[in-house]
Amino acid sequence: MRRQLYDLAGQPVALVDQATNGGPDFYPTQNASVRDAFDRIANGTSATSGSTSTSVNSSSATSDLTSDGRNGYFATPSATRGTWYFVNDNQSVTKVTITDHELTTTIEDGSSSTTVLYNRQSDYQIPQNPSQDLQFKSMDWSEGNAFTHNGIQYFSVRSWLQETAPHNYYGVTTEKVNGQDTRVLLLVEGGHVQVQEVGYPTEQLAKDNVDTKFDNLDYQ
């Protein structure tokens, strides 16, 4: 996922989220094409150079759900929808909000990134050299896929133009937390279905159970 921030001179920059463990880890993008396209749009010009280029229209980019390999929105499993809290060993809180086809990650300073989930057309081939226009307008797109493992329904998130990017998987199960049956969100990373982090429905529960390990879950 990528988002916009500002450098010390007050100029907008495009950031890429390189996190693989749930919380965002933003760095300025190293993709020169994305930087150039972002700079032109930030300055009010088109995403591609030349007199025949057209400006990126964010509303049309998200309203045409069958272009650029998309096959409509991906519907997240209903059990995963809501707001979840993850806390690391340093008591840093990450909030994950899942709606019917979006996932938003917010860290403690209020910075957030949102990815929109789409189905991918079965015959779509990711371009070897995607256009600057496609790179820019798909920065906040991800492919979603659903699967079930050990009775838990998960969905995966993968950046739209990256074939080999690490996958994050999210699924909900019920565990005993402080003696109460509580739904928790499992964050699973990579090709092995092993739990990396557990999210809770409230921030306080997440803080209280930062060291909790559930015996029935397979952890990394």
TIDREN-307022 format. One line per field, with one value per residue (C-alpha): residue number from 1; x, y, z. Coordinates in nm, 3 decimals, m for minus. Each point is the difference from the previous one (the first is absolute). Layout:
seq <- c(NUM; ...)
east <- c(X; ...)
north <- c(Y; ...)
up <- c(Z; ...)
END
This chain:
seq <- c(1; 2; 3; 4; 5; 6; 7; 8; 9; 10; 11; 12; 13; 14; 15; 16; 17; 18; 19; 20; 21; 22; 23; 24; 25; 26; 27; 28; 29; 30; 31; 32; 33; 34; 35; 36; 37; 38; 39; 40; 41; 42; 43; 44; 45; 46; 47; 48; 49; 50; 51; 52; 53; 54; 55; 56; 57; 58; 59; 60; 61; 62; 63; 64; 65; 66; 67; 68; 69; 70; 71; 72; 73; 74; 75; 76; 77; 78; 79; 80; 81; 82; 83; 84; 85; 86; 87; 88; 89; 90; 91; 92; 93; 94; 95; 96; 97; 98; 99; 100; 101; 102; 103; 104; 105; 106; 107; 108; 109; 110; 111; 112; 113; 114; 115; 116; 117; 118; 119; 120; 121; 122; 123; 124; 125; 126; 127; 128; 129; 130; 131; 132; 133; 134; 135; 136; 137; 138; 139; 140; 141; 142; 143; 144; 145; 146; 147; 148; 149; 150; 151; 152; 153; 154; 155; 156; 157; 158; 159; 160; 161; 162; 163; 164; 165; 166; 167; 168; 169; 170; 171; 172; 173; 174; 175; 176; 177; 178; 179; 180; 181; 182; 183; 184; 185; 186; 187; 188; 189; 190; 191; 192; 193; 194; 195; 196; 197; 198; 199; 200; 201; 202; 203; 204; 205; 206; 207; 208; 209; 210; 211; 212; 213; 214; 215; 216; 217; 218; 219; 220)
east <- c(0.000; 0.112; m0.110; 0.084; 0.201; 0.210; 0.375; 0.179; m0.059; m0.374; m0.006; m0.214; 0.181; m0.124; 0.073; m0.009; m0.100; 0.267; m0.144; m0.046; m0.124; m0.329; 0.113; 0.100; 0.370; 0.011; 0.297; 0.020; m0.061; 0.311; m0.201; 0.102; m0.308; m0.233; 0.190; m0.017; m0.370; m0.075; 0.195; m0.183; m0.342; 0.092; 0.091; m0.333; 0.124; m0.065; 0.142; 0.176; 0.212; m0.083; m0.278; m0.230; 0.000; m0.306; m0.028; m0.073; m0.359; m0.022; m0.377; 0.004; 0.294; m0.209; m0.341; 0.100; 0.033; 0.087; 0.303; 0.370; m0.062; m0.264; m0.313; m0.202; 0.059; 0.119; m0.242; 0.176; m0.142; m0.265; 0.156; 0.317; m0.175; 0.041; 0.282; 0.279; 0.299; 0.348; 0.262; 0.369; 0.249; 0.069; m0.372; m0.028; m0.358; m0.101; m0.367; m0.132; m0.343; m0.158; m0.311; m0.176; 0.282; 0.262; 0.270; 0.140; 0.303; 0.053; 0.300; 0.024; 0.094; m0.319; 0.168; m0.205; m0.004; m0.296; m0.004; m0.304; m0.049; m0.096; m0.049; 0.250; m0.114; 0.112; 0.174; 0.164; 0.377; 0.183; 0.193; 0.377; 0.034; m0.324; m0.077; 0.052; m0.374; m0.071; 0.274; m0.142; m0.369; 0.056; 0.220; m0.288; m0.137; 0.049; m0.116; m0.215; m0.048; m0.193; 0.086; m0.073; 0.261; m0.079; m0.355; 0.101; m0.090; 0.284; 0.052; 0.334; 0.128; 0.254; 0.109; m0.155; 0.310; 0.227; m0.003; 0.247; m0.091; m0.044; m0.359; m0.179; m0.296; m0.276; m0.248; m0.226; m0.038; m0.138; 0.227; m0.039; 0.126; m0.021; m0.246; m0.231; m0.057; 0.152; 0.041; 0.358; 0.159; 0.293; 0.274; 0.183; 0.296; 0.166; m0.065; m0.038; m0.325; 0.162; m0.120; 0.228; m0.222; m0.340; m0.231; m0.270; m0.330; 0.116; 0.330; m0.004; m0.046; 0.290; 0.224; m0.106; 0.073; 0.314; 0.184; m0.293; 0.048; m0.300; 0.076; m0.214; 0.177; 0.314; 0.234; 0.300)
north <- c(0.000; 0.353; 0.333; 0.370; 0.195; 0.316; 0.052; 0.265; 0.256; m0.061; m0.184; m0.315; m0.331; m0.350; m0.262; m0.379; m0.222; m0.269; m0.155; m0.375; m0.023; 0.187; 0.351; 0.244; 0.065; 0.296; 0.099; 0.234; m0.205; m0.093; m0.045; 0.295; m0.034; 0.016; 0.300; 0.187; m0.072; 0.099; 0.327; 0.097; m0.068; 0.175; 0.305; m0.010; m0.152; m0.337; m0.333; m0.050; 0.246; 0.133; 0.210; m0.297; m0.130; 0.019; 0.078; m0.275; 0.018; m0.177; m0.034; m0.166; m0.216; m0.150; m0.001; m0.213; m0.330; m0.210; 0.189; m0.077; m0.361; 0.067; m0.213; 0.199; 0.046; m0.285; m0.058; m0.056; m0.277; 0.162; m0.136; 0.201; 0.334; 0.252; 0.169; m0.205; 0.091; m0.148; 0.078; m0.088; m0.066; 0.375; 0.068; 0.174; m0.022; m0.064; 0.026; m0.200; 0.085; m0.240; 0.090; m0.189; 0.066; 0.219; m0.042; 0.299; m0.013; 0.282; 0.040; 0.193; 0.335; m0.008; m0.080; m0.244; m0.186; m0.152; m0.267; m0.079; m0.371; m0.130; m0.331; m0.059; m0.114; m0.360; 0.071; 0.327; 0.012; 0.254; 0.225; m0.041; 0.376; 0.156; 0.352; 0.291; 0.061; m0.358; 0.006; 0.314; m0.080; m0.354; 0.108; m0.061; m0.313; m0.354; m0.340; m0.185; m0.376; m0.213; m0.346; m0.219; m0.169; m0.208; 0.127; 0.368; 0.213; 0.230; 0.259; 0.096; 0.342; 0.047; 0.323; 0.027; 0.013; m0.229; m0.370; m0.106; 0.243; m0.147; m0.085; 0.098; m0.216; 0.098; m0.233; 0.003; m0.268; m0.013; m0.044; 0.012; 0.343; 0.079; m0.288; 0.137; m0.127; 0.278; 0.039; 0.077; 0.087; m0.218; 0.153; m0.266; 0.074; m0.186; m0.340; m0.186; 0.047; 0.092; 0.280; 0.298; 0.235; m0.002; 0.301; 0.074; 0.191; 0.260; 0.172; m0.092; m0.370; 0.017; 0.161; m0.243; m0.302; 0.107; m0.311; m0.242; m0.313; m0.219; m0.372; m0.086; 0.241; m0.069; 0.298; 0.105)
up <- c(0.000; m0.067; 0.137; m0.019; 0.257; m0.016; 0.011; 0.207; m0.275; 0.013; m0.332; m0.034; m0.040; m0.087; 0.263; m0.029; 0.291; 0.033; 0.314; 0.018; 0.357; 0.008; 0.092; m0.276; m0.073; m0.240; m0.217; m0.302; m0.313; m0.197; m0.320; m0.221; m0.220; 0.299; 0.143; m0.332; m0.046; 0.360; m0.031; m0.319; 0.152; 0.326; m0.212; m0.181; m0.325; m0.160; 0.111; m0.334; m0.195; m0.345; m0.147; m0.064; 0.357; 0.225; 0.367; 0.249; 0.119; 0.335; m0.014; m0.343; 0.108; 0.277; m0.169; m0.299; 0.182; m0.305; m0.131; 0.043; 0.095; 0.263; 0.022; 0.253; 0.368; 0.217; 0.289; 0.331; 0.221; 0.217; 0.320; m0.062; m0.038; 0.277; 0.189; 0.155; 0.217; m0.007; 0.264; m0.029; 0.277; 0.031; 0.062; m0.336; m0.127; m0.360; m0.097; m0.294; m0.138; m0.248; m0.197; m0.278; m0.250; 0.170; 0.262; 0.190; 0.229; 0.252; 0.229; 0.328; m0.154; m0.207; m0.333; m0.201; m0.330; m0.179; m0.267; m0.213; m0.067; m0.344; m0.169; m0.278; m0.344; m0.048; m0.333; 0.106; m0.035; 0.215; m0.246; 0.004; m0.047; 0.125; m0.116; 0.237; m0.004; 0.111; 0.264; 0.155; m0.002; 0.130; 0.292; 0.243; m0.168; 0.125; m0.111; 0.249; 0.018; 0.248; 0.130; 0.302; 0.221; 0.310; m0.008; m0.003; m0.302; m0.102; m0.269; m0.147; m0.106; m0.279; m0.172; m0.346; m0.220; 0.205; m0.079; 0.269; 0.279; 0.349; 0.077; 0.317; 0.101; 0.241; 0.166; 0.305; 0.264; 0.354; 0.301; 0.375; 0.108; 0.372; 0.029; m0.270; m0.354; m0.211; m0.374; m0.099; m0.333; m0.105; m0.213; m0.199; m0.227; m0.285; m0.151; 0.329; 0.185; 0.330; 0.224; 0.032; 0.202; 0.166; m0.012; 0.256; m0.020; 0.253; 0.062; 0.369; m0.074; m0.242; 0.262; 0.272; m0.220; m0.182; 0.125; m0.025; m0.210; m0.076; 0.013; m0.303; m0.238; m0.201; 0.044; m0.205)
END
